[in-house]
Amino acid sequence: MKSLVASGVALLLLASSIGPGCAQDFKGAIDECTKEFEMDMDVVVSLKYGDFSERDPLIECFTECLMKRSGFMFDDFSYNKTLIIGFAGRYLEPEGAQYVYDNCVDKFGTTVCVTGFEMYQCIHETAVAEWVESNF
């Protein structure tokens, strides 16, 4: 099961080529945010593969940076519905992609960084859970 989840977790990192009209560069966002927050690469890799066990204000702000720089979240902390559904739709049926958005859109934390972390985790876990459930 762990290998299935690891395979599915890589979905979020594949978001760099969503398609026309969805300018997104998740790898570029990771590179920029890693430098900006001087993140330990072990933490970045853990987040990349869905390990959310390590969490502190720096990590929360790092994920908020990822969400904004990759286009999932706007500066006003609203979410890019088209991009989120487009991303999830690469791996899920339309109903599953809509579910990812509907399930995650209300993730608001006590700070802007917590909000970014909560949304990142939700998209990651929901998209992976839906993908694994529909494929295995």
One Martini backbone bead per residue (centre of mass of N, CA, C, O) as a GRO file, in nm:
protein
  136
    1MET     BB    1   0.056   0.063  -0.019
    2LYS     BB    2   0.295   0.261  -0.002
    3SER     BB    3   0.360   0.252  -0.309
    4LEU     BB    4   0.089   0.361  -0.401
    5VAL     BB    5   0.110   0.628  -0.254
    6ALA     BB    6   0.376   0.720  -0.376
    7SER     BB    7   0.267   0.730  -0.662
    8GLY     BB    8   0.032   0.927  -0.604
    9VAL     BB    9   0.195   1.161  -0.475
   10ALA     BB   10   0.340   1.249  -0.742
   11LEU     BB   11   0.112   1.412  -0.867
   12LEU     BB   12   0.171   1.698  -0.758
   13LEU     BB   13   0.449   1.724  -0.921
   14LEU     BB   14   0.301   1.700  -1.214
   15ALA     BB   15   0.175   2.006  -1.234
   16SER     BB   16   0.361   2.151  -1.464
   17SER     BB   17   0.146   2.027  -1.710
   18ILE     BB   18  -0.168   2.094  -1.743
   19GLY     BB   19  -0.205   2.330  -1.967
   20PRO     BB   20  -0.370   2.536  -2.136
   21GLY     BB   21  -0.415   2.827  -1.935
   22CYS     BB   22  -0.217   2.682  -1.702
   23ALA     BB   23   0.005   2.848  -1.550
   24GLN     BB   24   0.252   2.615  -1.435
   25ASP     BB   25   0.532   2.569  -1.181
   26PHE     BB   26   0.613   2.357  -0.942
   27LYS     BB   27   0.917   2.329  -0.953
   28GLY     BB   28   0.975   2.632  -0.941
   29ALA     BB   29   0.835   2.673  -0.669
   30ILE     BB   30   1.017   2.492  -0.508
   31ASP     BB   31   1.282   2.637  -0.565
   32GLU     BB   32   1.200   2.919  -0.460
   33CYS     BB   33   1.095   2.838  -0.171
   34THR     BB   34   1.350   2.697  -0.073
   35LYS     BB   35   1.524   2.953  -0.083
   36GLU     BB   36   1.346   3.155   0.077
   37PHE     BB   37   1.331   2.933   0.341
   38GLU     BB   38   1.566   2.742   0.380
   39MET     BB   39   1.512   2.444   0.315
   40ASP     BB   40   1.514   2.130   0.387
   41MET     BB   41   1.520   1.866   0.170
   42ASP     BB   42   1.386   1.654   0.351
   43VAL     BB   43   1.122   1.813   0.385
   44VAL     BB   44   1.047   1.842   0.091
   45VAL     BB   45   1.032   1.539   0.033
   46SER     BB   46   0.820   1.469   0.241
   47LEU     BB   47   0.598   1.647   0.118
   48LYS     BB   48   0.603   1.524  -0.165
   49TYR     BB   49   0.519   1.225  -0.016
   50GLY     BB   50   0.304   1.294   0.230
   51ASP     BB   51   0.467   1.404   0.486
   52PHE     BB   52   0.299   1.573   0.774
   53SER     BB   53   0.456   1.537   1.058
   54GLU     BB   54   0.618   1.790   0.986
   55ARG     BB   55   0.544   2.092   1.182
   56ASP     BB   56   0.579   2.443   1.123
   57PRO     BB   57   0.592   2.769   1.044
   58LEU     BB   58   0.792   2.730   0.810
   59ILE     BB   59   0.641   2.503   0.661
   60GLU     BB   60   0.377   2.654   0.625
   61CYS     BB   61   0.501   2.891   0.455
   62PHE     BB   62   0.612   2.715   0.232
   63THR     BB   63   0.335   2.600   0.134
   64GLU     BB   64   0.213   2.872   0.072
   65CYS     BB   65   0.415   2.938  -0.146
   66LEU     BB   66   0.348   2.701  -0.331
   67MET     BB   67   0.050   2.770  -0.379
   68LYS     BB   68   0.104   3.049  -0.508
   69ARG     BB   69   0.337   2.993  -0.721
   70SER     BB   70   0.154   2.759  -0.867
   71GLY     BB   71  -0.170   2.879  -0.856
   72PHE     BB   72  -0.375   2.767  -0.636
   73MET     BB   73  -0.320   3.048  -0.496
   74PHE     BB   74  -0.405   3.355  -0.407
   75ASP     BB   75  -0.331   3.653  -0.253
   76ASP     BB   76  -0.637   3.639  -0.116
   77PHE     BB   77  -0.682   3.320  -0.048
   78SER     BB   78  -0.788   3.210  -0.286
   79TYR     BB   79  -0.894   2.972  -0.530
   80ASN     BB   80  -0.804   2.782  -0.821
   81LYS     BB   81  -1.032   2.600  -0.961
   82THR     BB   82  -0.929   2.532  -1.243
   83LEU     BB   83  -0.653   2.420  -1.153
   84ILE     BB   84  -0.742   2.205  -0.951
   85ILE     BB   85  -0.928   2.048  -1.142
   86GLY     BB   86  -0.717   2.007  -1.364
   87PHE     BB   87  -0.522   1.847  -1.199
   88ALA     BB   88  -0.715   1.621  -1.094
   89GLY     BB   89  -0.817   1.547  -1.394
   90ARG     BB   90  -0.555   1.387  -1.477
   91TYR     BB   91  -0.648   1.135  -1.259
   92LEU     BB   92  -0.957   1.197  -1.263
   93GLU     BB   93  -1.259   1.212  -1.268
   94PRO     BB   94  -1.465   1.476  -1.267
   95GLU     BB   95  -1.589   1.410  -0.988
   96GLY     BB   96  -1.317   1.384  -0.839
   97ALA     BB   97  -1.209   1.667  -0.899
   98GLN     BB   98  -1.441   1.819  -0.765
   99TYR     BB   99  -1.401   1.693  -0.485
  100VAL     BB  100  -1.131   1.812  -0.422
  101TYR     BB  101  -1.227   2.100  -0.419
  102ASP     BB  102  -1.470   2.078  -0.223
  103ASN     BB  103  -1.296   1.957   0.018
  104CYS     BB  104  -1.067   2.210   0.021
  105VAL     BB  105  -1.185   2.512   0.005
  106ASP     BB  106  -1.234   2.528   0.343
  107LYS     BB  107  -0.926   2.569   0.408
  108PHE     BB  108  -0.877   2.739   0.714
  109GLY     BB  109  -0.667   2.903   0.910
  110THR     BB  110  -0.517   3.113   1.153
  111THR     BB  111  -0.324   3.151   0.911
  112VAL     BB  112  -0.182   3.182   0.608
  113CYS     BB  113   0.011   2.942   0.640
  114VAL     BB  114  -0.193   2.734   0.739
  115THR     BB  115  -0.370   2.748   0.491
  116GLY     BB  116  -0.158   2.644   0.290
  117PHE     BB  117  -0.110   2.374   0.429
  118GLU     BB  118  -0.401   2.264   0.430
  119MET     BB  119  -0.437   2.268   0.123
  120TYR     BB  120  -0.203   2.095   0.038
  121GLN     BB  121  -0.285   1.847   0.201
  122CYS     BB  122  -0.567   1.808   0.081
  123ILE     BB  123  -0.497   1.772  -0.213
  124HIS     BB  124  -0.304   1.546  -0.177
  125GLU     BB  125  -0.489   1.343  -0.019
  126THR     BB  126  -0.740   1.348  -0.203
  127ALA     BB  127  -0.619   1.277  -0.476
  128VAL     BB  128  -0.486   1.016  -0.386
  129ALA     BB  129  -0.731   0.872  -0.266
  130GLU     BB  130  -0.898   0.878  -0.524
  131TRP     BB  131  -0.696   0.737  -0.710
  132VAL     BB  132  -0.661   0.476  -0.553
  133GLU     BB  133  -0.963   0.398  -0.533
  134SER     BB  134  -1.001   0.401  -0.862
  135ASN     BB  135  -0.735   0.186  -0.916
  136PHE     BB  136  -0.768  -0.048  -0.652
   0.00000   0.00000   0.00000
